[in-house]
Amino acid sequence: MPQKLDPSLIPPFPTLAYEKSIAKNGCVLIAGLDEAGRGALAGPLCGAAVILPVEKEGLVETLMSVRDSKQMSAIERELSAEVIRKNALDWAVAWEEEEEIDALGMSRAGKLAFERAVGVLRTCLGHLFVG
């Protein structure tokens, strides 16, 4: 069974410490997964997968503006998304529409959004990190 991450241990800005600890064991292609829209009563659910070059010099500093999307304004989210896309080795986004969420339930729809996003990646992964 996968370990649960204690949210209080998440730093206020990206450090890539977890990813770097995995990379030390030889696994450098790590996809981070996250969703948006899970708390909405109506509307689509979005799942995203991003592979960052964790060993790239200066990447942590480049990502300093990136935060949890709920802590950011719409403009900050757009700017951070551009920074992520520009620096990612690969990224993908998948959507689950309202009808699919109603038919599958929120939990299964979220998993399906992740599966679809990972399925679109062009890069072969070594590890998934679900946020």
N, C-alpha and C positions, 0 to 999 in steps of 0.2 A: 504494500500500500504506500503511495507517495506521501512524503512528509508535508504537513500543512505549514505554511509560512505565517509566522506571527506578524500581523500588519504593523505593530509598534516597532518592529525591527527595520521597516522600510525607511531609508533616509529621505530627507526632503528633496533631494536632487539625485540624479543618476550617479552611481559610483562604479558600476560594472564589476563590483567585488565578487558577486556570486558567479557571474559569467567567467571572470578571470580564474576563479578557483576551479571551475569545470575545465577550462582551457588548459590548465596546468597538467591535467590528466590526459591531454591529447585530443580533447573534443573542442574544436574551435568553431564549428558551425552550429550555433545555438539560435533557435528561433524563439523570440519572445512573443507570447500570445496575450491579447487583451480584447475586451469587448466594450461596446458602448451601446446604450439604449436598454440595458437590462432592467432598469428601474422604471421605464416608461409604461404607462397603462395602455397606450396605443402607439403604433409606429414600428418601424423596422428595428431589428437588432443587427448590429455590425460586429463582425469578428475580424481581427487583423493579426497578421504574422509578420515579424520583422527580424531579419538576420543582420546584426551589426558586426563590423570588423573589430572584435573586442581587443585585439592586440595593436590596433592602429594608434600611433602616437598622437596625443592631443584630443582623442575622441571624447574623453570625460569632460574636458573643458568645452568642447563643441556642443555637448548635450546639456550644459548647465541650465539652460532655459526650459528644458523639458520637465514637466510635472505631471501629476495625475490630472487628467482632463477636467475633472470636477473642480479643481483648484484654479483653473485658468479661464480667461475670457475667450470668446469666440475668436478674436483676432490672435490671441496668444496661441490657441490651439492650431490655427492655420499656419502660423509662423513656425511652430514646433514641428508640425507635420512636414513642412518643407525641409527643415533641417534633418529630420529623420530620413525622409526619402532620398535626400542628396547624399547622405553618408552611409546608407544601408547597402549591404551587399545584395540584398534581395528583400522584397516586401510584397504583400498581397492583402487585399481586403475582400471580404465576402459579406453578403447581406441575407438576412432572413426576413421575409415580409410577414405582415400581420397574420395572413391566412396560415402560413407555415407554423408560426408560433402558436396560434390557436389549436392547430391540429396536433402538434407534437408536444406542446408544453414548453415553458421557458427554458428549463434545464437542457432538454434534448435539442431544442433549437439552437441554444448557445453552443453546445458541442458540435452540432452540424455546421455552424458558421465557422468554428475553428477548423474543422476537417476540410471544409471547402477552401478556406484561406491557405492552409498548409498545402493542399492539393494543387494550388495554382503556383506555388513557389517553383522557381526553375532550379533551385539549389538543393542538393541532397543533404539532409540534416543529420546531425549527430545527437541532438538533444532538444527537447522542448521545455520552455520555461513559461508556465501559465500564470499570468498576473491576476 
